[in-house]
């Protein structure tokens, strides 16, 4: 039988590698939908109603094509805890099904969480905050570090780090991201800023793009001051040599097209006369 949980290319570890082919029961037995209880480690918290309605209608017409993954419940001997397939389970209840196809596996809490995360990441079902909370769960409850999460998920170390940093934002902002009212791109710019809630209200009210938000934050940080670029050390060396040689402050400005100007700062008429005399003598 073809494994329906075959890993998708490009991910760290897939459902197939986590479940292990030898653990999969390939029978098409169904269990009562009422015997399934939710996964206590389910990373996904929000389910888009229209999408769930579409899935419900599809299940009414065609049934459940891909079975749910469950394990025996630790708390209730006659129950099965859902590991992967939360949307299918909810839609099946809405469709009025009494039984659903399942794959029953042996899994501890860690493997259960890993499977739930992998399925949601593969399907891109998690919002940015659910994704970050999943990584935090692996780190805090199961002693993962960011490198291990990166390898497990198949995403870069910087992606994991940036994802976790979102959780430092105020809860009101996190809810806006969960509700898709503020994008992850906007949120990353706001990390570490003061009065971020007021700033977000302005972003949403004016419907600012990520680029516009970057410009706004830059303006708040630096005002109208121009960021000074560091001067070429060769030019600085020439200025210092000339200043020491003639006893006057010298500034050299060299433009990209090699044009520019050389400025002498004189303190009195004697210094001015000396500059004029030297120029007349040699030019």
Number of C-alpha atoms within 10 A of each C-alpha: 5 6 11 11 17 12 18 13 10 11 15 16 18 23 22 16 13 17 19 10 14 8 13 15 12 14 10 11 12 14 15 14 20 13 14 19 17 16 21 12 17 20 23 19 11 12 14 10 9 9 11 16 14 12 21 23 15 16 19 16 10 8 17 20 12 14 20 20 23 24 20 18 17 11 9 11 8 10 18 24 21 26 29 27 19 20 18 21 22 16 23 23 16 16 18 12 17 12 15 23 19 25 21 20 18 12 18 11 14 14 14 25 22 27 24 24 27 22 19 20 17 17 10 11 18 21 21 21 22 23 21 21 17 22 24 21 17 19 15 10 10 12 11 16 13 20 14 14 21 19 14 16 20 17 15 13 15 12 13 19 16 14 20 19 15 23 18 11 17 12 11 11 21 21 13 15 20 19 13 12 12 18 16 20 13 19 21 15 16 21 16 12 13 9 9 16 16 9 16 20 12 13 18 12 9 9 12 15 14 17 12 13 21 16 12 15 16 13 12 11 11 10 10 9 8 7 7 6 6 6 9 9 9 9 14 13 11 14 19 15 13 15 16 12 9 13 13 17 15 19 18 14 13 13 9 6 6 8 8 10 10 10 12 17 13 16 10 8 9 10 16 13 12 13 15 11 11 10 10 9 7 6 5
